[in-house]
Amino acid sequence: MAQRRDIQLILEMMRDSLQETLREARQIKRAAIEEEILIRVANFDKTCNNALRHVGKAESLLRNTSATAKVGR
């Protein structure tokens, strides 16, 4: 009878340990997802900044070309 109780206690301890491991795994997964989101947002921001920089250069070229064309008339 004592042996059965020992086995039951061991199984309960194993269950508790597994539940704690699952909680930790969920926290790690959540942190990894958050990190991935931050990386993707940073990449998106960089892409948008590059696009805006090119638009600015294009606008500047258009202004310069327009000004040069007016002077040449």
CHARMM-style PDB file with segment names, atoms N, HN, CA, C and O in Angstrom:
ATOM      1  N   MET     1       0.822  -1.182   0.000  1.00  0.00      PROA
ATOM      2  CA  MET     1       0.000   0.000   0.000  1.00  0.00      PROA
ATOM      3  C   MET     1       0.875   1.258   0.000  1.00  0.00      PROA
ATOM      4  O   MET     1       0.563   2.232  -0.686  1.00  0.00      PROA
ATOM      5  N   ALA     2       1.957   1.237   0.761  1.00  0.00      PROA
ATOM      6  HN  ALA     2       2.210   0.446   1.318  1.00  0.00      PROA
ATOM      7  CA  ALA     2       2.866   2.384   0.821  1.00  0.00      PROA
ATOM      8  C   ALA     2       3.545   2.583  -0.534  1.00  0.00      PROA
ATOM      9  O   ALA     2       3.816   3.710  -0.951  1.00  0.00      PROA
ATOM     10  N   GLN     3       3.809   1.486  -1.197  1.00  0.00      PROA
ATOM     11  HN  GLN     3       3.589   0.571  -0.858  1.00  0.00      PROA
ATOM     12  CA  GLN     3       4.457   1.561  -2.510  1.00  0.00      PROA
ATOM     13  C   GLN     3       3.522   2.254  -3.515  1.00  0.00      PROA
ATOM     14  O   GLN     3       3.964   3.057  -4.337  1.00  0.00      PROA
ATOM     15  N   ARG     4       2.252   1.936  -3.437  1.00  0.00      PROA
ATOM     16  HN  ARG     4       1.892   1.284  -2.769  1.00  0.00      PROA
ATOM     17  CA  ARG     4       1.261   2.556  -4.323  1.00  0.00      PROA
ATOM     18  C   ARG     4       1.190   4.071  -4.061  1.00  0.00      PROA
ATOM     19  O   ARG     4       1.096   4.866  -4.996  1.00  0.00      PROA
ATOM     20  N   ARG     5       1.234   4.447  -2.804  1.00  0.00      PROA
ATOM     21  HN  ARG     5       1.311   3.801  -2.044  1.00  0.00      PROA
ATOM     22  CA  ARG     5       1.189   5.865  -2.430  1.00  0.00      PROA
ATOM     23  C   ARG     5       2.449   6.590  -2.923  1.00  0.00      PROA
ATOM     24  O   ARG     5       2.381   7.733  -3.376  1.00  0.00      PROA
ATOM     25  N   ASP     6       3.597   5.911  -2.827  1.00  0.00      PROA
ATOM     26  HN  ASP     6       3.653   4.983  -2.458  1.00  0.00      PROA
ATOM     27  CA  ASP     6       4.849   6.485  -3.322  1.00  0.00      PROA
ATOM     28  C   ASP     6       4.781   6.728  -4.834  1.00  0.00      PROA
ATOM     29  O   ASP     6       5.208   7.771  -5.330  1.00  0.00      PROA
ATOM     30  N   ILE     7       4.243   5.753  -5.543  1.00  0.00      PROA
ATOM     31  HN  ILE     7       3.896   4.906  -5.140  1.00  0.00      PROA
ATOM     32  CA  ILE     7       4.106   5.872  -7.001  1.00  0.00      PROA
ATOM     33  C   ILE     7       3.164   7.031  -7.341  1.00  0.00      PROA
ATOM     34  O   ILE     7       3.426   7.806  -8.262  1.00  0.00      PROA
ATOM     35  N   GLN     8       2.071   7.139  -6.590  1.00  0.00      PROA
ATOM     36  HN  GLN     8       1.858   6.510  -5.843  1.00  0.00      PROA
ATOM     37  CA  GLN     8       1.110   8.214  -6.822  1.00  0.00      PROA
ATOM     38  C   GLN     8       1.766   9.579  -6.580  1.00  0.00      PROA
ATOM     39  O   GLN     8       1.550  10.516  -7.349  1.00  0.00      PROA
ATOM     40  N   LEU     9       2.556   9.690  -5.527  1.00  0.00      PROA
ATOM     41  HN  LEU     9       2.732   8.929  -4.902  1.00  0.00      PROA
ATOM     42  CA  LEU     9       3.259  10.946  -5.237  1.00  0.00      PROA
ATOM     43  C   LEU     9       4.267  11.286  -6.332  1.00  0.00      PROA
ATOM     44  O   LEU     9       4.392  12.439  -6.743  1.00  0.00      PROA
ATOM     45  N   ILE    10       4.970  10.278  -6.787  1.00  0.00      PROA
ATOM     46  HN  ILE    10       4.869   9.341  -6.453  1.00  0.00      PROA
ATOM     47  CA  ILE    10       5.944  10.488  -7.863  1.00  0.00      PROA
ATOM     48  C   ILE    10       5.243  10.968  -9.130  1.00  0.00      PROA
ATOM     49  O   ILE    10       5.710  11.891  -9.798  1.00  0.00      PROA
ATOM     50  N   LEU    11       4.115  10.330  -9.453  1.00  0.00      PROA
ATOM     51  HN  LEU    11       3.736   9.580  -8.911  1.00  0.00      PROA
ATOM     52  CA  LEU    11       3.366  10.734 -10.639  1.00  0.00      PROA
ATOM     53  C   LEU    11       2.828  12.154 -10.514  1.00  0.00      PROA
ATOM     54  O   LEU    11       2.824  12.903 -11.490  1.00  0.00      PROA
ATOM     55  N   GLU    12       2.380  12.525  -9.337  1.00  0.00      PROA
ATOM     56  HN  GLU    12       2.383  11.917  -8.544  1.00  0.00      PROA
ATOM     57  CA  GLU    12       1.907  13.895  -9.117  1.00  0.00      PROA
ATOM     58  C   GLU    12       3.048  14.901  -9.274  1.00  0.00      PROA
ATOM     59  O   GLU    12       2.860  15.976  -9.843  1.00  0.00      PROA
ATOM     60  N   MET    13       4.223  14.548  -8.770  1.00  0.00      PROA
ATOM     61  HN  MET    13       4.376  13.675  -8.307  1.00  0.00      PROA
ATOM     62  CA  MET    13       5.390  15.421  -8.909  1.00  0.00      PROA
ATOM     63  C   MET    13       5.776  15.559 -10.383  1.00  0.00      PROA
ATOM     64  O   MET    13       6.118  16.647 -10.846  1.00  0.00      PROA
ATOM     65  N   MET    14       5.718  14.455 -11.105  1.00  0.00      PROA
ATOM     66  HN  MET    14       5.440  13.571 -10.729  1.00  0.00      PROA
ATOM     67  CA  MET    14       6.034  14.490 -12.536  1.00  0.00      PROA
ATOM     68  C   MET    14       5.027  15.370 -13.280  1.00  0.00      PROA
ATOM     69  O   MET    14       5.406  16.138 -14.165  1.00  0.00      PROA
ATOM     70  N   ARG    15       3.759  15.260 -12.926  1.00  0.00      PROA
ATOM     71  HN  ARG    15       3.452  14.636 -12.208  1.00  0.00      PROA
ATOM     72  CA  ARG    15       2.716  16.068 -13.553  1.00  0.00      PROA
ATOM     73  C   ARG    15       2.969  17.551 -13.274  1.00  0.00      PROA
ATOM     74  O   ARG    15       2.879  18.380 -14.180  1.00  0.00      PROA
ATOM     75  N   ASP    16       3.284  17.880 -12.035  1.00  0.00      PROA
ATOM     76  HN  ASP    16       3.358  17.207 -11.299  1.00  0.00      PROA
ATOM     77  CA  ASP    16       3.568  19.268 -11.680  1.00  0.00      PROA
ATOM     78  C   ASP    16       4.780  19.799 -12.452  1.00  0.00      PROA
ATOM     79  O   ASP    16       4.787  20.938 -12.919  1.00  0.00      PROA
ATOM     80  N   SER    17       5.788  18.960 -12.574  1.00  0.00      PROA
ATOM     81  HN  SER    17       5.783  18.035 -12.195  1.00  0.00      PROA
ATOM     82  CA  SER    17       6.985  19.343 -13.302  1.00  0.00      PROA
ATOM     83  C   SER    17       6.662  19.576 -14.779  1.00  0.00      PROA
ATOM     84  O   SER    17       7.144  20.539 -15.375  1.00  0.00      PROA
ATOM     85  N   LEU    18       5.863  18.710 -15.359  1.00  0.00      PROA
ATOM     86  HN  LEU    18       5.472  17.927 -14.875  1.00  0.00      PROA
ATOM     87  CA  LEU    18       5.476  18.873 -16.760  1.00  0.00      PROA
ATOM     88  C   LEU    18       4.643  20.130 -16.969  1.00  0.00      PROA
ATOM     89  O   LEU    18       4.810  20.830 -17.967  1.00  0.00      PROA
ATOM     90  N   GLN    19       3.758  20.414 -16.041  1.00  0.00      PROA
ATOM     91  HN  GLN    19       3.622  19.846 -15.229  1.00  0.00      PROA
ATOM     92  CA  GLN    19       2.952  21.626 -16.153  1.00  0.00      PROA
ATOM     93  C   GLN    19       3.834  22.868 -16.087  1.00  0.00      PROA
ATOM     94  O   GLN    19       3.623  23.821 -16.837  1.00  0.00      PROA
ATOM     95  N   GLU    20       4.805  22.863 -15.208  1.00  0.00      PROA
ATOM     96  HN  GLU    20       4.978  22.089 -14.599  1.00  0.00      PROA
ATOM     97  CA  GLU    20       5.739  23.991 -15.109  1.00  0.00      PROA
ATOM     98  C   GLU    20       6.544  24.121 -16.402  1.00  0.00      PROA
ATOM     99  O   GLU    20       6.765  25.230 -16.889  1.00  0.00      PROA
ATOM    100  N   THR    21       6.976  22.999 -16.950  1.00  0.00      PROA
ATOM    101  HN  THR    21       6.796  22.099 -16.555  1.00  0.00      PROA
ATOM    102  CA  THR    21       7.718  23.010 -18.209  1.00  0.00      PROA
ATOM    103  C   THR    21       6.865  23.582 -19.332  1.00  0.00      PROA
ATOM    104  O   THR    21       7.355  24.357 -20.152  1.00  0.00      PROA
ATOM    105  N   LEU    22       5.599  23.207 -19.372  1.00  0.00      PROA
ATOM    106  HN  LEU    22       5.201  22.577 -18.706  1.00  0.00      PROA
ATOM    107  CA  LEU    22       4.688  23.746 -20.387  1.00  0.00      PROA
ATOM    108  C   LEU    22       4.496  25.255 -20.220  1.00  0.00      PROA
ATOM    109  O   LEU    22       4.463  25.987 -21.209  1.00  0.00      PROA
ATOM    110  N   ARG    23       4.372  25.718 -18.985  1.00  0.00      PROA
ATOM    111  HN  ARG    23       4.399  25.123 -18.182  1.00  0.00      PROA
ATOM    112  CA  ARG    23       4.249  27.160 -18.737  1.00  0.00      PROA
ATOM    113  C   ARG    23       5.494  27.896 -19.246  1.00  0.00      PROA
ATOM    114  O   ARG    23       5.392  28.937 -19.897  1.00  0.00      PROA
ATOM    115  N   GLU    24       6.652  27.345 -18.942  1.00  0.00      PROA
ATOM    116  HN  GLU    24       6.735  26.500 -18.413  1.00  0.00      PROA
ATOM    117  CA  GLU    24       7.900  27.958 -19.387  1.00  0.00      PROA
ATOM    118  C   GLU    24       7.999  27.946 -20.903  1.00  0.00      PROA
ATOM    119  O   GLU    24       8.448  28.922 -21.505  1.00  0.00      PROA
ATOM    120  N   ALA    25       7.583  26.847 -21.525  1.00  0.00      PROA
ATOM    121  HN  ALA    25       7.218  26.055 -21.037  1.00  0.00      PROA
ATOM    122  CA  ALA    25       7.624  26.750 -22.986  1.00  0.00      PROA
ATOM    123  C   ALA    25       6.706  27.793 -23.615  1.00  0.00      PROA
ATOM    124  O   ALA    25       7.058  28.403 -24.625  1.00  0.00      PROA
ATOM    125  N   ARG    26       5.529  28.001 -23.023  1.00  0.00      PROA
ATOM    126  HN  ARG    26       5.243  27.506 -22.202  1.00  0.00      PROA
ATOM    127  CA  ARG    26       4.609  29.020 -23.545  1.00  0.00      PROA
ATOM    128  C   ARG    26       5.221  30.413 -23.421  1.00  0.00      PROA
ATOM    129  O   ARG    26       5.077  31.238 -24.324  1.00  0.00      PROA
ATOM    130  N   GLN    27       5.904  30.680 -22.305  1.00  0.00      PROA
ATOM    131  HN  GLN    27       6.021  30.010 -21.571  1.00  0.00      PROA
ATOM    132  CA  GLN    27       6.545  31.983 -22.121  1.00  0.00      PROA
ATOM    133  C   GLN    27       7.662  32.188 -23.155  1.00  0.00      PROA
ATOM    134  O   GLN    27       7.806  33.273 -23.718  1.00  0.00      PROA
ATOM    135  N   ILE    28       8.435  31.150 -23.390  1.00  0.00      PROA
ATOM    136  HN  ILE    28       8.318  30.269 -22.933  1.00  0.00      PROA
ATOM    137  CA  ILE    28       9.521  31.228 -24.374  1.00  0.00      PROA
ATOM    138  C   ILE    28       8.944  31.460 -25.765  1.00  0.00      PROA
ATOM    139  O   ILE    28       9.450  32.280 -26.531  1.00  0.00      PROA
ATOM    140  N   LYS    29       7.878  30.729 -26.081  1.00  0.00      PROA
ATOM    141  HN  LYS    29       7.467  30.063 -25.458  1.00  0.00      PROA
ATOM    142  CA  LYS    29       7.228  30.886 -27.387  1.00  0.00      PROA
ATOM    143  C   LYS    29       6.702  32.311 -27.550  1.00  0.00      PROA
ATOM    144  O   LYS    29       6.883  32.926 -28.601  1.00  0.00      PROA
ATOM    145  N   ARG    30       6.059  32.826 -26.523  1.00  0.00      PROA
ATOM    146  HN  ARG    30       5.912  32.326 -25.669  1.00  0.00      PROA
ATOM    147  CA  ARG    30       5.519  34.189 -26.563  1.00  0.00      PROA
ATOM    148  C   ARG    30       6.641  35.206 -26.779  1.00  0.00      PROA
ATOM    149  O   ARG    30       6.502  36.136 -27.574  1.00  0.00      PROA
ATOM    150  N   ALA    31       7.746  35.023 -26.068  1.00  0.00      PROA
ATOM    151  HN  ALA    31       7.859  34.268 -25.422  1.00  0.00      PROA
ATOM    152  CA  ALA    31       8.884  35.935 -26.212  1.00  0.00      PROA
ATOM    153  C   ALA    31       9.474  35.844 -27.617  1.00  0.00      PROA
ATOM    154  O   ALA    31       9.846  36.862 -28.200  1.00  0.00      PROA
ATOM    155  N   ALA    32       9.559  34.640 -28.158  1.00  0.00      PROA
ATOM    156  HN  ALA    32       9.256  33.813 -27.684  1.00  0.00      PROA
ATOM    157  CA  ALA    32      10.099  34.459 -29.513  1.00  0.00      PROA
ATOM    158  C   ALA    32       9.193  35.120 -30.542  1.00  0.00      PROA
ATOM    159  O   ALA    32       9.680  35.738 -31.489  1.00  0.00      PROA
ATOM    160  N   ILE    33       7.892  34.997 -30.369  1.00  0.00      PROA
ATOM    161  HN  ILE    33       7.496  34.495 -29.600  1.00  0.00      PROA
ATOM    162  CA  ILE    33       6.945  35.627 -31.290  1.00  0.00      PROA
ATOM    163  C   ILE    33       7.074  37.147 -31.202  1.00  0.00      PROA
ATOM    164  O   ILE    33       7.092  37.828 -32.227  1.00  0.00      PROA
ATOM    165  N   GLU    34       7.162  37.676 -29.993  1.00  0.00      PROA
ATOM    166  HN  GLU    34       7.147  37.123 -29.160  1.00  0.00      PROA
ATOM    167  CA  GLU    34       7.316  39.128 -29.822  1.00  0.00      PROA
ATOM    168  C   GLU    34       8.602  39.618 -30.482  1.00  0.00      PROA
ATOM    169  O   GLU    34       8.616  40.669 -31.123  1.00  0.00      PROA
ATOM    170  N   GLU    35       9.677  38.858 -30.324  1.00  0.00      PROA
ATOM    171  HN  GLU    35       9.666  38.004 -29.804  1.00  0.00      PROA
ATOM    172  CA  GLU    35      10.952  39.243 -30.928  1.00  0.00      PROA
ATOM    173  C   GLU    35      10.856  39.221 -32.446  1.00  0.00      PROA
ATOM    174  O   GLU    35      11.363  40.118 -33.120  1.00  0.00      PROA
ATOM    175  N   GLU    36      10.205  38.196 -32.981  1.00  0.00      PROA
ATOM    176  HN  GLU    36       9.793  37.468 -32.433  1.00  0.00      PROA
ATOM    177  CA  GLU    36      10.022  38.090 -34.440  1.00  0.00      PROA
ATOM    178  C   GLU    36       9.199  39.263 -34.956  1.00  0.00      PROA
ATOM    179  O   GLU    36       9.504  39.817 -36.012  1.00  0.00      PROA
ATOM    180  N   ILE    37       8.167  39.642 -34.226  1.00  0.00      PROA
ATOM    181  HN  ILE    37       7.919  39.192 -33.368  1.00  0.00      PROA
ATOM    182  CA  ILE    37       7.331  40.784 -34.626  1.00  0.00      PROA
ATOM    183  C   ILE    37       8.171  42.062 -34.635  1.00  0.00      PROA
ATOM    184  O   ILE    37       8.092  42.852 -35.575  1.00  0.00      PROA
ATOM    185  N   LEU    38       8.972  42.262 -33.593  1.00  0.00      PROA
ATOM    186  HN  LEU    38       9.036  41.620 -32.829  1.00  0.00      PROA
ATOM    187  CA  LEU    38       9.819  43.461 -33.530  1.00  0.00      PROA
ATOM    188  C   LEU    38      10.816  43.511 -34.690  1.00  0.00      PROA
ATOM    189  O   LEU    38      11.058  44.574 -35.261  1.00  0.00      PROA
ATOM    190  N   ILE    39      11.379  42.379 -35.028  1.00  0.00      PROA
ATOM    191  HN  ILE    39      11.182  41.515 -34.564  1.00  0.00      PROA
ATOM    192  CA  ILE    39      12.336  42.316 -36.145  1.00  0.00      PROA
ATOM    193  C   ILE    39      11.628  42.662 -37.455  1.00  0.00      PROA
ATOM    194  O   ILE    39      12.150  43.430 -38.263  1.00  0.00      PROA
ATOM    195  N   ARG    40      10.437  42.090 -37.661  1.00  0.00      PROA
ATOM    196  HN  ARG    40      10.014  41.466 -37.005  1.00  0.00      PROA
ATOM    197  CA  ARG    40       9.699  42.360 -38.903  1.00  0.00      PROA
ATOM    198  C   ARG    40       9.260  43.818 -38.992  1.00  0.00      PROA
ATOM    199  O   ARG    40       9.305  44.419 -40.065  1.00  0.00      PROA
ATOM    200  N   VAL    41       8.838  44.382 -37.869  1.00  0.00      PROA
ATOM    201  HN  VAL    41       8.801  43.894 -36.997  1.00  0.00      PROA
ATOM    202  CA  VAL    41       8.442  45.794 -37.866  1.00  0.00      PROA
ATOM    203  C   VAL    41       9.654  46.671 -38.185  1.00  0.00      PROA
ATOM    204  O   VAL    41       9.542  47.629 -38.949  1.00  0.00      PROA
ATOM    205  N   ALA    42      10.796  46.352 -37.611  1.00  0.00      PROA
ATOM    206  HN  ALA    42      10.887  45.574 -36.989  1.00  0.00      PROA
ATOM    207  CA  ALA    42      12.014  47.124 -37.891  1.00  0.00      PROA
ATOM    208  C   ALA    42      12.376  47.036 -39.371  1.00  0.00      PROA
ATOM    209  O   ALA    42      12.753  48.037 -39.980  1.00  0.00      PROA
ATOM    210  N   ASN    43      12.262  45.842 -39.951  1.00  0.00      PROA
ATOM    211  HN  ASN    43      11.955  45.028 -39.456  1.00  0.00      PROA
ATOM    212  CA  ASN    43      12.552  45.678 -41.380  1.00  0.00      PROA
ATOM    213  C   ASN    43      11.563  46.462 -42.232  1.00  0.00      PROA
ATOM    214  O   ASN    43      11.950  47.084 -43.222  1.00  0.00      PROA
ATOM    215  N   PHE    44      10.295  46.437 -41.856  1.00  0.00      PROA
ATOM    216  HN  PHE    44       9.980  45.932 -41.052  1.00  0.00      PROA
ATOM    217  CA  PHE    44       9.264  47.181 -42.576  1.00  0.00      PROA
ATOM    218  C   PHE    44       9.554  48.678 -42.490  1.00  0.00      PROA
ATOM    219  O   PHE    44       9.437  49.400 -43.480  1.00  0.00      PROA
ATOM    220  N   ASP    45       9.933  49.133 -41.298  1.00  0.00      PROA
ATOM    221  HN  ASP    45      10.029  48.547 -40.493  1.00  0.00      PROA
ATOM    222  CA  ASP    45      10.261  50.542 -41.095  1.00  0.00      PROA
ATOM    223  C   ASP    45      11.440  50.944 -41.981  1.00  0.00      PROA
ATOM    224  O   ASP    45      11.433  52.010 -42.595  1.00  0.00      PROA
ATOM    225  N   LYS    46      12.447  50.080 -42.037  1.00  0.00      PROA
ATOM    226  HN  LYS    46      12.453  49.213 -41.538  1.00  0.00      PROA
ATOM    227  CA  LYS    46      13.620  50.350 -42.866  1.00  0.00      PROA
ATOM    228  C   LYS    46      13.215  50.435 -44.344  1.00  0.00      PROA
ATOM    229  O   LYS    46      13.680  51.314 -45.070  1.00  0.00      PROA
ATOM    230  N   THR    47      12.358  49.528 -44.776  1.00  0.00      PROA
ATOM    231  HN  THR    47      11.981  48.814 -44.187  1.00  0.00      PROA
ATOM    232  CA  THR    47      11.881  49.529 -46.162  1.00  0.00      PROA
ATOM    233  C   THR    47      11.121  50.817 -46.472  1.00  0.00      PROA
ATOM    234  O   THR    47      11.326  51.427 -47.522  1.00  0.00      PROA
ATOM    235  N   CYS    48      10.249  51.223 -45.564  1.00  0.00      PROA
ATOM    236  HN  CYS    48      10.083  50.728 -44.711  1.00  0.00      PROA
ATOM    237  CA  CYS    48       9.483  52.462 -45.756  1.00  0.00      PROA
ATOM    238  C   CYS    48      10.406  53.668 -45.794  1.00  0.00      PROA
ATOM    239  O   CYS    48      10.222  54.566 -46.615  1.00  0.00      PROA
ATOM    240  N   ASN    49      11.390  53.694 -44.916  1.00  0.00      PROA
ATOM    241  HN  ASN    49      11.539  52.964 -44.249  1.00  0.00      PROA
ATOM    242  CA  ASN    49      12.344  54.809 -44.905  1.00  0.00      PROA
ATOM    243  C   ASN    49      13.126  54.881 -46.209  1.00  0.00      PROA
ATOM    244  O   ASN    49      13.369  55.969 -46.732  1.00  0.00      PROA
ATOM    245  N   ASN    50      13.523  53.720 -46.738  1.00  0.00      PROA
ATOM    246  HN  ASN    50      13.326  52.836 -46.313  1.00  0.00      PROA
ATOM    247  CA  ASN    50      14.233  53.705 -48.023  1.00  0.00      PROA
ATOM    248  C   ASN    50      13.336  54.230 -49.135  1.00  0.00      PROA
ATOM    249  O   ASN    50      13.772  55.019 -49.973  1.00  0.00      PROA
ATOM    250  N   ALA    51      12.087  53.791 -49.139  1.00  0.00      PROA
ATOM    251  HN  ALA    51      11.733  53.150 -48.458  1.00  0.00      PROA
ATOM    252  CA  ALA    51      11.141  54.255 -50.164  1.00  0.00      PROA
ATOM    253  C   ALA    51      10.936  55.761 -50.052  1.00  0.00      PROA
ATOM    254  O   ALA    51      10.927  56.460 -51.066  1.00  0.00      PROA
ATOM    255  N   LEU    52      10.773  56.267 -48.838  1.00  0.00      PROA
ATOM    256  HN  LEU    52      10.781  55.700 -48.015  1.00  0.00      PROA
ATOM    257  CA  LEU    52      10.595  57.711 -48.649  1.00  0.00      PROA
ATOM    258  C   LEU    52      11.825  58.491 -49.090  1.00  0.00      PROA
ATOM    259  O   LEU    52      11.702  59.580 -49.651  1.00  0.00      PROA
ATOM    260  N   ARG    53      13.000  57.948 -48.844  1.00  0.00      PROA
ATOM    261  HN  ARG    53      13.101  57.064 -48.389  1.00  0.00      PROA
ATOM    262  CA  ARG    53      14.242  58.596 -49.260  1.00  0.00      PROA
ATOM    263  C   ARG    53      14.282  58.698 -50.791  1.00  0.00      PROA
ATOM    264  O   ARG    53      14.672  59.733 -51.331  1.00  0.00      PROA
ATOM    265  N   HSD    54      13.880  57.625 -51.492  1.00  0.00      PROA
ATOM    266  HN  HSD    54      13.563  56.785 -51.053  1.00  0.00      PROA
ATOM    267  CA  HSD    54      13.861  57.636 -52.957  1.00  0.00      PROA
ATOM    268  C   HSD    54      12.824  58.629 -53.486  1.00  0.00      PROA
ATOM    269  O   HSD    54      13.065  59.310 -54.483  1.00  0.00      PROA
ATOM    270  N   VAL    55      11.686  58.709 -52.826  1.00  0.00      PROA
ATOM    271  HN  VAL    55      11.490  58.156 -52.016  1.00  0.00      PROA
ATOM    272  CA  VAL    55      10.672  59.685 -53.228  1.00  0.00      PROA
ATOM    273  C   VAL    55      11.225  61.099 -53.063  1.00  0.00      PROA
ATOM    274  O   VAL    55      11.037  61.948 -53.934  1.00  0.00      PROA
ATOM    275  N   GLY    56      11.896  61.345 -51.963  1.00  0.00      PROA
ATOM    276  HN  GLY    56      12.049  60.655 -51.256  1.00  0.00      PROA
ATOM    277  CA  GLY    56      12.508  62.657 -51.735  1.00  0.00      PROA
ATOM    278  C   GLY    56      13.523  62.998 -52.817  1.00  0.00      PROA
ATOM    279  O   GLY    56      13.558  64.129 -53.301  1.00  0.00      PROA
ATOM    280  N   LYS    57      14.355  62.023 -53.201  1.00  0.00      PROA
ATOM    281  HN  LYS    57      14.327  61.104 -52.807  1.00  0.00      PROA
ATOM    282  CA  LYS    57      15.340  62.252 -54.257  1.00  0.00      PROA
ATOM    283  C   LYS    57      14.648  62.537 -55.583  1.00  0.00      PROA
ATOM    284  O   LYS    57      15.065  63.416 -56.336  1.00  0.00      PROA
ATOM    285  N   ALA    58      13.577  61.778 -55.863  1.00  0.00      PROA
ATOM    286  HN  ALA    58      13.238  61.064 -55.252  1.00  0.00      PROA
ATOM    287  CA  ALA    58      12.839  61.987 -57.111  1.00  0.00      PROA
ATOM    288  C   ALA    58      12.209  63.379 -57.137  1.00  0.00      PROA
ATOM    289  O   ALA    58      12.252  64.065 -58.159  1.00  0.00      PROA
ATOM    290  N   GLU    59      11.630  63.789 -56.026  1.00  0.00      PROA
ATOM    291  HN  GLU    59      11.594  63.233 -55.196  1.00  0.00      PROA
ATOM    292  CA  GLU    59      11.035  65.129 -55.951  1.00  0.00      PROA
ATOM    293  C   GLU    59      12.101  66.195 -56.158  1.00  0.00      PROA
ATOM    294  O   GLU    59      11.870  67.180 -56.860  1.00  0.00      PROA
ATOM    295  N   SER    60      13.250  66.005 -55.557  1.00  0.00      PROA
ATOM    296  HN  SER    60      13.438  65.205 -54.986  1.00  0.00      PROA
ATOM    297  CA  SER    60      14.350  66.966 -55.696  1.00  0.00      PROA
ATOM    298  C   SER    60      14.808  67.036 -57.147  1.00  0.00      PROA
ATOM    299  O   SER    60      15.042  68.126 -57.668  1.00  0.00      PROA
ATOM    300  N   LEU    61      14.938  65.891 -57.801  1.00  0.00      PROA
ATOM    301  HN  LEU    61      14.748  65.006 -57.377  1.00  0.00      PROA
ATOM    302  CA  LEU    61      15.341  65.871 -59.211  1.00  0.00      PROA
ATOM    303  C   LEU    61      14.304  66.575 -60.080  1.00  0.00      PROA
ATOM    304  O   LEU    61      14.649  67.325 -60.994  1.00  0.00      PROA
ATOM    305  N   LEU    62      13.036  66.324 -59.786  1.00  0.00      PROA
ATOM    306  HN  LEU    62      12.755  65.714 -59.044  1.00  0.00      PROA
ATOM    307  CA  LEU    62      11.978  66.980 -60.563  1.00  0.00      PROA
ATOM    308  C   LEU    62      12.025  68.490 -60.372  1.00  0.00      PROA
ATOM    309  O   LEU    62      11.875  69.239 -61.337  1.00  0.00      PROA
ATOM    310  N   ARG    63      12.232  68.943 -59.146  1.00  0.00      PROA
ATOM    311  HN  ARG    63      12.354  68.334 -58.362  1.00  0.00      PROA
ATOM    312  CA  ARG    63      12.321  70.389 -58.891  1.00  0.00      PROA
ATOM    313  C   ARG    63      13.520  70.988 -59.623  1.00  0.00      PROA
ATOM    314  O   ARG    63      13.413  72.039 -60.255  1.00  0.00      PROA
ATOM    315  N   ASN    64      14.660  70.307 -59.528  1.00  0.00      PROA
ATOM    316  HN  ASN    64      14.747  69.453 -59.014  1.00  0.00      PROA
ATOM    317  CA  ASN    64      15.875  70.807 -60.188  1.00  0.00      PROA
ATOM    318  C   ASN    64      15.725  70.810 -61.702  1.00  0.00      PROA
ATOM    319  O   ASN    64      16.151  71.749 -62.375  1.00  0.00      PROA
ATOM    320  N   THR    65      15.122  69.762 -62.227  1.00  0.00      PROA
ATOM    321  HN  THR    65      14.777  68.999 -61.680  1.00  0.00      PROA
ATOM    322  CA  THR    65      14.910  69.670 -63.669  1.00  0.00      PROA
ATOM    323  C   THR    65      13.938  70.750 -64.126  1.00  0.00      PROA
ATOM    324  O   THR    65      14.134  71.372 -65.170  1.00  0.00      PROA
ATOM    325  N   SER    66      12.896  70.966 -63.342  1.00  0.00      PROA
ATOM    326  HN  SER    66      12.737  70.461 -62.494  1.00  0.00      PROA
ATOM    327  CA  SER    66      11.913  71.989 -63.666  1.00  0.00      PROA
ATOM    328  C   SER    66      12.538  73.371 -63.609  1.00  0.00      PROA
ATOM    329  O   SER    66      12.292  74.190 -64.494  1.00  0.00      PROA
ATOM    330  N   ALA    67      13.329  73.647 -62.601  1.00  0.00      PROA
ATOM    331  HN  ALA    67      13.529  72.981 -61.882  1.00  0.00      PROA
ATOM    332  CA  ALA    67      13.997  74.928 -62.454  1.00  0.00      PROA
ATOM    333  C   ALA    67      14.993  75.164 -63.585  1.00  0.00      PROA
ATOM    334  O   ALA    67      15.101  76.273 -64.109  1.00  0.00      PROA
ATOM    335  N   THR    68      15.718  74.111 -63.954  1.00  0.00      PROA
ATOM    336  HN  THR    68      15.631  73.210 -63.528  1.00  0.00      PROA
ATOM    337  CA  THR    68      16.693  74.213 -65.034  1.00  0.00      PROA
ATOM    338  C   THR    68      15.989  74.471 -66.369  1.00  0.00      PROA
ATOM    339  O   THR    68      16.473  75.247 -67.193  1.00  0.00      PROA
ATOM    340  N   ALA    69      14.846  73.815 -66.572  1.00  0.00      PROA
ATOM    341  HN  ALA    69      14.454  73.184 -65.902  1.00  0.00      PROA
ATOM    342  CA  ALA    69      14.088  74.002 -67.811  1.00  0.00      PROA
ATOM    343  C   ALA    69      13.563  75.426 -67.903  1.00  0.00      PROA
ATOM    344  O   ALA    69      13.548  76.003 -68.991  1.00  0.00      PROA
ATOM    345  N   LYS    70      13.133  76.006 -66.792  1.00  0.00      PROA
ATOM    346  HN  LYS    70      13.145  75.538 -65.908  1.00  0.00      PROA
ATOM    347  CA  LYS    70      12.617  77.378 -66.789  1.00  0.00      PROA
ATOM    348  C   LYS    70      13.732  78.371 -67.081  1.00  0.00      PROA
ATOM    349  O   LYS    70      13.518  79.351 -67.794  1.00  0.00      PROA
ATOM    350  N   VAL    71      14.905  78.129 -66.544  1.00  0.00      PROA
ATOM    351  HN  VAL    71      15.079  77.333 -65.965  1.00  0.00      PROA
ATOM    352  CA  VAL    71      16.055  79.018 -66.760  1.00  0.00      PROA
ATOM    353  C   VAL    71      16.493  78.943 -68.228  1.00  0.00      PROA
ATOM    354  O   VAL    71      16.894  79.947 -68.816  1.00  0.00      PROA
ATOM    355  N   GLY    72      16.412  77.773 -68.794  1.00  0.00      PROA
ATOM    356  HN  GLY    72      16.085  76.958 -68.316  1.00  0.00      PROA
ATOM    357  CA  GLY    72      16.852  77.553 -70.175  1.00  0.00      PROA
ATOM    358  C   GLY    72      15.904  78.177 -71.187  1.00  0.00      PROA
ATOM    359  O   GLY    72      16.295  78.331 -72.344  1.00  0.00      PROA
ATOM    360  N   ARG    73      14.711  78.536 -70.828  1.00  0.00      PROA
ATOM    361  HN  ARG    73      14.394  78.411 -69.888  1.00  0.00      PROA
ATOM    362  CA  ARG    73      13.742  79.100 -71.790  1.00  0.00      PROA
ATOM    363  C   ARG    73      14.060  80.476 -72.165  1.00  0.00      PROA
ATOM    364  OT1 ARG    73      13.341  81.080 -72.961  1.00  0.00      PROA
TER     365      ARG     73
END
